[in-house]
Amino acid sequence: MQQEPLEESAPYEDVVAALLTSERAISEVFFEHIKPEKPLTYADFFGMGIGRRALALSSGFRVMIEHRNSLCALPIVRMQLDTALRLYAGFFVTDHQKFCHAVMQGAPIDRMKADDGSVMKDRYLVNRVAKRNPWMTTVYKLTSGYIHFSDRHIFEAVRKGEGEKAQMAIGPVDFDRKPKHFLEPMRCVHHLNLIIEFALKDWYSRMCDPNGVIISASELWGEYREHEPDPE
């Protein structure tokens, strides 16, 4: 049974359990679809790479949350969003098998073109996937600040205390935060895991045909022509 995104009121223990369940669900996609008798295609290998990365990131995220290490956990949220975006990039191209082969040869996805001729930079993928998942635009903006050194890191080291006093926090642990402070990014990773699981099922059901059938992006997603403001 497909899981649903978690409610904001979900307690910490339930969110942790849901994350573990979502990871198992991603693993099960491969047990269901990768069979010894079925020839493997470039698309199969692409999907394997997506699944491996998704599981590794989700597992690492949980460990960092347990250690209350937000400066390591929050970049993982951004990386898991990247995993979902790159998977959807495979749906957006004209020839997905050719796309997957190019990726396996080391071609950067952000230099490749979608079916509408646009280069698939982050901003393009975020805008297109956000048509169905609008919250991704906000998550992209908020978590990108944790990838490169920014003001967020400075204000994590120097926090305001009572009055005008400042409190310095040097070390990996968020000493002043409890599990409840991490519920929002945990729900976000859980939701991303659900999206990756769903998309991988679709990928292996329709995009890994060894007979070389090419499924167009417009057939799966409809035409995409509207260009919105770039995420900042």
C-alpha positions in Angstrom: 0.0 0.0 0.0 1.3 3.4 -1.0 2.1 5.6 2.0 0.8 9.1 2.3 2.6 12.3 3.2 2.7 12.8 7.0 0.5 15.2 8.8 2.1 18.1 10.6 0.8 16.7 13.9 2.6 13.4 13.5 4.9 12.7 16.5 8.6 12.1 16.2 8.5 8.4 16.7 5.9 8.0 14.0 7.9 10.1 11.6 11.0 8.0 12.2 9.0 4.8 11.6 7.5 6.3 8.4 11.0 7.1 7.1 12.2 3.5 7.6 9.0 2.2 5.9 9.6 4.6 2.9 13.2 3.3 2.6 12.0 -0.3 2.5 9.4 0.6 -0.1 12.1 2.0 -2.4 14.1 -1.2 -2.0 11.1 -3.4 -2.8 10.8 -1.7 -6.2 14.0 -3.4 -7.3 13.0 -6.8 -5.9 9.7 -6.5 -7.9 11.1 -5.3 -11.2 14.7 -6.5 -11.6 14.4 -10.2 -12.7 17.3 -12.5 -13.9 15.4 -13.4 -17.1 14.9 -9.7 -18.1 17.6 -8.1 -20.1 18.9 -4.9 -18.5 18.8 -1.6 -20.3 20.5 1.7 -19.7 17.3 2.9 -18.1 17.5 0.0 -15.6 21.0 1.0 -14.5 19.9 4.6 -14.2 17.1 3.6 -11.9 19.4 1.5 -9.8 21.7 4.5 -9.3 18.7 6.6 -8.3 17.5 4.0 -5.8 21.0 3.5 -4.3 21.5 7.2 -3.8 18.0 7.7 -2.4 18.4 5.0 0.2 21.9 6.1 1.2 20.8 9.7 1.7 17.7 8.9 3.6 19.7 6.6 5.9 22.4 9.2 6.5 19.7 11.9 7.1 18.2 9.8 9.9 21.6 9.3 11.6 22.3 13.0 11.5 18.9 13.8 13.0 19.6 11.3 15.8 22.9 13.2 16.4 21.1 16.6 16.2 23.5 17.7 13.5 21.3 20.0 11.4 24.1 21.5 9.4 24.8 18.0 8.0 21.1 16.9 7.9 19.7 19.8 6.0 22.0 19.6 3.0 20.9 16.0 2.7 17.3 17.2 2.2 18.6 19.3 -0.7 20.5 16.3 -2.1 17.4 14.1 -1.9 15.4 16.7 -3.7 18.1 16.6 -6.4 17.7 12.8 -6.6 14.0 13.2 -7.3 14.6 16.0 -9.8 17.2 13.9 -11.7 14.9 11.0 -11.9 12.2 13.1 -13.4 14.7 14.5 -15.9 14.7 11.0 -17.4 10.9 11.4 -18.0 11.4 14.8 -19.6 13.7 13.9 -22.5 12.8 12.8 -26.0 14.8 9.5 -25.8 15.2 8.3 -22.3 17.5 5.3 -23.1 19.9 7.6 -25.0 19.7 10.0 -22.0 20.5 7.2 -19.5 23.4 6.0 -21.7 24.8 9.5 -21.8 24.6 9.9 -18.0 26.4 6.6 -17.6 29.1 7.9 -19.8 29.5 10.9 -17.5 27.4 13.5 -19.3 26.1 16.2 -16.8 22.3 16.2 -16.7 22.3 20.0 -16.3 23.8 20.4 -19.8 21.3 18.1 -21.5 18.0 19.2 -23.1 14.4 18.3 -22.3 11.7 17.6 -24.9 10.9 21.3 -25.3 14.5 22.2 -26.1 15.3 23.7 -22.6 18.6 22.9 -20.9 17.7 20.9 -17.7 19.3 23.2 -15.2 18.0 22.9 -11.6 15.7 25.9 -12.0 14.0 24.2 -15.0 13.6 20.9 -13.2 12.3 22.5 -10.1 9.7 24.6 -12.0 8.5 21.7 -14.1 8.2 19.2 -11.2 6.7 21.8 -9.0 3.7 21.9 -11.4 2.6 18.8 -9.5 4.5 19.4 -6.2 4.4 23.2 -5.6 6.2 22.9 -2.2 9.4 21.8 -3.9 10.1 25.4 -5.0 10.2 26.5 -1.3 12.2 23.5 -0.2 14.8 24.1 -3.0 15.2 27.8 -1.9 15.5 27.0 1.8 17.8 24.1 1.6 20.2 25.4 -1.1 21.6 27.8 1.4 23.0 24.9 3.4 24.9 23.4 0.4 27.4 26.3 0.1 28.7 28.4 3.0 26.3 31.2 3.6 24.7 33.4 6.3 22.8 30.3 7.6 26.0 28.8 8.8 27.1 32.0 10.5 23.8 32.3 12.4 24.0 28.7 13.4 27.4 29.5 15.1 26.3 32.8 16.7 22.7 32.7 18.1 20.9 35.5 19.9 20.3 34.9 23.6 18.2 36.8 26.0 18.3 40.6 25.4 21.3 41.6 23.4 23.5 38.7 24.5 24.7 36.3 21.9 25.4 32.6 22.3 28.2 30.9 20.4 27.6 27.3 19.3 30.8 25.7 18.0 30.5 22.0 17.5 28.5 19.5 15.5 25.5 19.1 17.8 22.5 21.4 18.0 22.6 21.4 21.8 19.5 23.6 22.2 17.2 21.6 20.0 15.0 18.6 20.6 13.6 16.0 18.1 10.5 18.1 17.6 12.6 20.8 15.9 13.5 18.4 13.1 10.0 17.2 12.3 9.5 19.5 9.3 12.7 18.4 7.4 12.0 14.8 8.4 8.5 15.0 6.8 10.0 16.5 3.8 12.5 13.7 3.3 9.7 11.2 3.8 7.6 12.9 1.2 10.6 12.9 -1.2 11.1 9.2 -0.6 7.4 8.6 -1.5 7.8 10.6 -4.7 11.0 8.6 -5.6 9.3 5.3 -4.9 6.3 6.2 -7.0 8.4 7.5 -9.9 10.7 4.5 -9.8 7.7 2.1 -10.0 6.5 4.1 -13.1 10.1 4.1 -14.5 10.5 0.4 -14.3 7.0 -0.3 -15.5 7.2 1.8 -18.6 10.7 3.1 -19.3 12.9 0.1 -19.2 11.5 -1.9 -22.1 14.4 -4.0 -23.6 12.8 -3.8 -27.0 13.9 -0.2 -27.3 10.5 1.4 -27.2 10.8 5.2 -26.8 8.1 6.8 -24.7 7.9 10.6 -25.2 7.8 13.0 -22.2 4.7 14.6 -23.6 2.9 11.3 -23.6 3.6 10.9 -19.9 3.4 14.5 -18.7 1.7 16.5 -21.5 3.2 19.5 -23.2 5.3 21.9 -21.1 5.9 25.3 -22.5 5.3 27.8 -19.7 8.5 29.2 -18.1 8.2 30.6 -14.6 10.6 32.8 -12.6 13.7 31.0 -11.7 14.1 29.7 -8.1 16.5 32.0 -6.2 
